[in-house]
Amino acid sequence: MAVRPLVLSALCALVAAPAFAQEAYPKRIPASGGEVIIPTERQQKSYDEIKYAPARRVGDMLYVSGVIVGRAQDEGTDPESFKKQVRRAFTALDNTLKASGASFDDVVMINSFHVWEGPDQPAPRREQLAMINAVKSEFIKGPNPAWTAVGTTGLLAPGGIVEIQLIAHIPPN
C-alpha cells in the first residue's frame, strides 16, 4: 500500500499550494472608469504604505505616477552619473507603461518637477534639460509629447533631483 501515502502527500501539496503561491504582477485593481495597475511587488508595497497608484487607467487615458531621478549612494553628481540616474527612471517608467499595455509611443504629456539647486545637481537648468533630453531620446523616438518642466524646492525622496510623471493615450483594443 505504498501508493496511499504517495497519493496523500500529493493531495496535501495541492491543497497547500495556494498558500505558497505568490501574487502575479502586473496586478490590476478595478477602479471607477478603469483600473489601477501595479507592475511589481515593490510598487505594491508603495501602493499599500504610501497610498498611491503607480498607474491608473481611466477610459483610454493612462496616468503614470512620477518616478524620482536621484543619486544612489555610490553615484557621483557628474553629468554621466546623472544620465545613468535619468536612464534608470525612464526604464522604470517604461516598465510601468508596458505593464499597462502601453509604450512611450503612447505618451502624450510629460510633467517633470526639478529641484534646480542643491548638492546633488549635475549642472545648471539648461544643461540638465539637455541631459534629460539625451536620455529621453533613447526611449521616445517621436513625435515628442507635450512637456511641462516645473521648479520646486524638494521631492518626496531625499536627494531627489527630478520627478518625471507621464500621461498616455491608449486606444481600446
C-alpha positions in Angstrom: 0.0 0.0 0.0 2.9 2.4 -0.8 0.6 4.2 -3.2 -1.8 5.5 -0.5 0.9 7.6 1.3 2.1 9.0 -2.0 -1.5 10.0 -3.0 -2.0 11.5 0.4 1.2 13.5 0.1 0.3 14.8 -3.4 -3.2 15.9 -2.1 -1.7 17.8 0.8 0.7 19.5 -1.6 -2.1 20.5 -3.9 -4.2 21.9 -1.0 -1.2 23.8 0.4 -0.1 25.2 -3.0 -2.4 28.3 -3.0 -0.9 29.3 0.4 2.6 29.4 -1.1 1.6 30.9 -4.4 2.9 34.4 -5.0 0.7 37.2 -6.4 1.0 37.7 -10.1 2.2 41.0 -11.4 1.2 43.2 -13.1 -1.8 43.4 -10.8 -5.0 45.2 -11.9 -7.5 46.6 -9.5 -10.9 47.7 -10.9 -11.5 51.4 -10.3 -14.0 54.0 -11.3 -13.8 54.3 -15.1 -10.9 51.9 -15.4 -8.3 50.3 -13.3 -5.2 50.7 -11.1 -2.1 49.0 -12.4 0.6 47.8 -10.0 3.5 46.4 -12.1 5.7 44.9 -9.3 5.7 43.7 -5.8 7.9 46.6 -4.8 5.3 49.0 -6.2 2.6 47.0 -4.4 4.4 47.9 -1.1 4.4 51.6 -2.0 0.7 51.3 -3.0 -0.1 49.8 0.4 2.1 52.1 2.5 2.1 55.5 0.7 -1.4 55.0 -0.8 -0.8 55.9 -4.4 -1.3 54.1 -7.7 1.8 53.5 -9.9 -0.5 53.8 -12.8 -4.2 54.4 -13.2 -6.2 53.9 -16.4 -9.4 55.8 -17.0 -11.1 55.1 -20.3 -8.3 55.4 -22.9 -6.1 57.6 -20.8 -3.3 56.3 -18.6 -1.8 58.4 -15.7 1.6 57.2 -14.6 2.8 58.4 -11.2 6.1 60.2 -11.0 9.4 58.4 -10.8 12.2 60.2 -9.0 15.6 60.7 -10.5 18.1 60.6 -7.7 21.6 59.7 -6.9 22.3 56.3 -5.4 24.8 56.2 -2.5 27.7 55.1 -4.8 27.0 57.5 -7.6 28.5 60.9 -8.4 27.0 64.2 -9.3 28.8 64.4 -12.7 26.8 64.5 -16.0 27.4 60.9 -16.9 26.1 59.7 -13.4 23.1 62.0 -13.9 22.3 60.4 -17.3 22.5 57.0 -15.6 20.1 58.1 -13.0 17.7 59.5 -15.6 18.0 56.3 -17.6 17.1 54.3 -14.5 13.9 56.5 -14.1 12.9 56.1 -17.8 13.4 52.4 -17.5 11.1 52.3 -14.5 8.5 54.4 -16.5 8.9 52.1 -19.5 8.2 49.0 -17.3 5.1 50.7 -15.9 3.9 51.6 -19.4 4.5 48.0 -20.6 2.6 46.6 -17.6 -0.3 48.8 -18.5 -0.3 47.7 -22.2 1.3 50.9 -23.4 4.6 52.2 -24.7 6.4 55.5 -24.9 4.8 55.9 -28.4 1.5 56.4 -26.4 2.8 59.2 -24.1 1.1 62.5 -24.8 2.4 64.5 -21.8 5.4 64.6 -19.6 5.4 66.6 -16.4 8.7 67.0 -14.7 9.5 68.6 -11.3 13.0 69.8 -10.8 15.0 70.8 -7.7 17.2 73.2 -9.6 19.5 74.0 -6.8 21.2 71.7 -4.2 24.2 69.5 -3.6 23.1 66.7 -6.0 22.7 68.9 -9.1 24.7 67.8 -12.1 24.5 71.1 -14.0 22.6 74.3 -14.5 19.0 74.2 -15.7 19.5 74.2 -19.5 22.3 71.7 -19.3 20.2 69.4 -17.0 17.4 69.6 -19.5 19.8 68.8 -22.3 21.0 65.7 -20.4 17.4 64.6 -19.8 16.6 65.1 -23.4 19.6 63.0 -24.5 18.3 60.1 -22.4 14.6 60.7 -23.2 15.5 60.3 -26.9 16.7 56.8 -26.2 13.1 56.0 -25.2 11.0 58.4 -27.2 11.7 58.4 -30.9 9.0 60.9 -31.8 6.8 62.6 -32.3 7.6 64.2 -28.9 4.9 64.5 -26.3 4.0 67.8 -24.6 6.2 68.6 -21.7 6.0 70.9 -18.7 9.1 71.3 -16.5 8.4 72.9 -13.1 10.9 74.0 -10.5 10.3 73.0 -6.9 12.1 73.1 -3.6 12.0 69.4 -2.8 10.7 65.9 -3.7 9.5 63.1 -1.5 12.7 61.1 -1.8 15.7 62.8 0.0 18.3 63.7 -2.6 15.7 63.6 -5.4 16.7 65.8 -8.3 13.8 65.4 -10.8 10.5 63.6 -10.7 9.0 62.5 -14.1 5.3 61.8 -14.5 3.6 60.6 -17.7 0.1 60.8 -19.3 -0.5 58.4 -22.2 -3.4 57.7 -24.6 -4.1 54.1 -25.1 -6.8 53.4 -27.7 -9.1 50.5 -26.9 -8.1 47.1 -28.5 
